[in-house]
């Protein structure tokens, strides 16, 4: 049996909270690449646009660097890690200052080719 090769693409230090991206990411995990692009295109969240760019990069890596067929690709793994938090100060009344935490994310998407057996089952 052939080894399944996963192709990875990462976007680091993206200025969005990880929990906001995870909502959209759970929609595309395990889906075929074409279906994932359709879901991301019609999802009205900012995380969808960012995920779409990372997914496009992963598909381009698979196609150009590893000669994989884009019709057989699916989203095998995807996750979001928390990046560094930017700490800002918001001035308030009477000389007070409240803190603001601006979260960043590291978005990782991996795609892999489906095996021939699973492709035949999808067509039935």
Long-range contacts (C-beta under 8 A, 24 or more apart in sequence): 4-76, 4-112, 4-113, 4-115, 5-66, 5-68, 5-112, 5-113, 6-76, 6-77, 6-110, 6-111, 6-112, 7-58, 7-61, 7-62, 7-65, 7-66, 7-68, 7-110, 7-111, 7-112, 8-58, 8-61, 8-108, 8-109, 8-110, 9-54, 9-55, 9-57, 9-58, 9-61, 9-108, 9-109, 9-110, 10-54, 10-106, 10-107, 10-108, 10-109, 11-50, 11-53, 11-54, 11-57, 11-106, 11-107, 12-83, 12-106, 13-83, 13-84, 13-104, 13-106, 14-50, 14-83, 14-104, 14-105, 14-106, 14-107, 15-102, 15-104, 16-46, 16-47, 16-50, 16-103, 16-104, 16-105, 17-103, 17-105, 18-80, 18-81, 18-82, 18-103, 18-105, 20-45, 20-46, 20-47, 21-47, 21-50, 21-51, 21-80, 21-105, 21-107, 22-80, 23-47, 24-48, 24-51, 25-51, 25-78, 25-79, 25-80, 25-107, 28-55, 28-75, 28-78, 29-75, 29-77, 29-78, 30-74, 30-75, 30-76, 31-74, 31-75, 32-73, 32-74, 32-75, 32-114, 33-59, 33-70, 33-73, 33-74, 33-75, 33-111, 34-71, 36-75, 50-107, 51-78, 51-107, 51-109, 54-107, 54-108, 54-109, 55-109, 55-111, 57-109, 58-109, 58-110, 58-111, 59-111, 62-111, 62-113, 68-113, 69-113, 72-113, 72-114, 72-119, 73-111, 73-112, 73-113, 73-114, 74-111, 74-112, 74-113, 74-114, 75-109, 75-110, 75-111, 76-110, 76-111, 76-112, 77-108, 77-109, 77-110, 78-107, 78-108, 78-109, 78-110, 79-108, 80-105, 80-106, 80-107, 80-108, 81-105, 81-106, 81-108, 82-106
